[in-house]
């Protein structure tokens, strides 16, 4: 297995936002994390990526403990993420955004940079080519030189994913990748996720669109009030009485 | 860049007047400072202690030369390295916080340094009456540095190296990451860049350059006062940089040249000069918040907008 949470808890003052959560994400799968509003899903993402420290418990990735490391170090180990409120470098062009993401793969060092050496130019050219190819594959090929802050919502979402992929991550964590998209755009994004799985990437996502989650995920974990109440295949989850109970009055999981 | 290089080379051919050479040398010295200050601003840090690292370089070199007989050519490096070394612990503390807290911590530090030079070890730093009797740079490779012209050339070489290196950095991946940190530091961190270490690197490199400028300053003016590294010159440094524009690496170049010349023209005003600068800063913030270098682009956009509006049929843009 690729990612493992071992009895992870996170406390905010008197509130236990995540309580004793254990879950595993299998390599090469699409894993959904669902739950009603305030269930602690985004907090779990912040704990995995080191944006917030865990109060107790451990996070393991590829048989190494990553809880306690800086976010940048966790990214170096192979985990990249997007944010719920799409976070971009709004003043930069689309290609520049992706190049910042490619920092890890292409950082040429101080001396080659200062002396504008052949190594530097080669690395930079390669990074640009890779960046353009990545944008092309996510349907952003035509907008590479546009300013990111002025892109339509759909393209901003795709760009956030492109930046995460540019790091060369093995596990990408997506916070509501479908939020605010039209049905047409949703199915395009889902197709992209399936393609990533074919390329042996692992995806962990939080999403409110139950139809999409049940359609694309291999495994689903359900959180309620910071506690894991169920985990299994979409079919198992939909039949689970605890899940139906948690969602009563909110949104009913539907096939 | 080519234009500036030409100006630097042509100027001494036009005039040997020591006043003009002095102004030109001051511009180059200020430019070295504003460029290294802007390196830190590019990641979003306003380091109010930048001038202190210039002071650390200046006093280190002045003391090593006057007390221990070191050569200027050794202390140029030693002074700058001392500034850079002290920047490591100071930056490590200050960069734990950001925004206004960072501003306040670095400001407090700069006052500590100034008061230290003013009030402690008076037999070393000269106290309120200053440290005097600092010699000009000594002979090296058959070159002497007694005249204004030679010192001008020395400063020009130092400044050229600094400007070329910092412009190069700004146009590289390094500058790209710095700007990204300014826009959304958390995102940069989750994309694998250790933001703390990156900011600390800019802090230390900036302090090294400020140290170099300080060493030159000490042996150029030949006398040091703690107030040379106090709040007023620091504020001027900020004003120079901000008026030019911090968004572009050329901002400090434009700001420094214009404002150093303005400062000379306003010399008669003495301490009221800073009032004029304050007013200029406010006007810049109001009418060109991205600095003077952003004006041509802004004017172009405005013109296009005006033309676009003129082309629209009359009344089309009027809301009821």
Interface residues (C-beta under 8 A of the other chain):
Chain A: X49 X51 X70 X71 X72 X73 X75 X76 X80 X81 X83 X87 X88 X89 X90 X91 X92 X96 X99 X100 X101 X103 X104 X106 X107 X108 X110 X113 X114 X116 X120 X124 X127 X163 X164 X166 X167
Chain B: X165 X168 X169 X172 X173 X174 X176 X177 X179 X180 X183 X184 X186 X187 X188 X189 X190 X191 X192 X193 X194 X195 X196
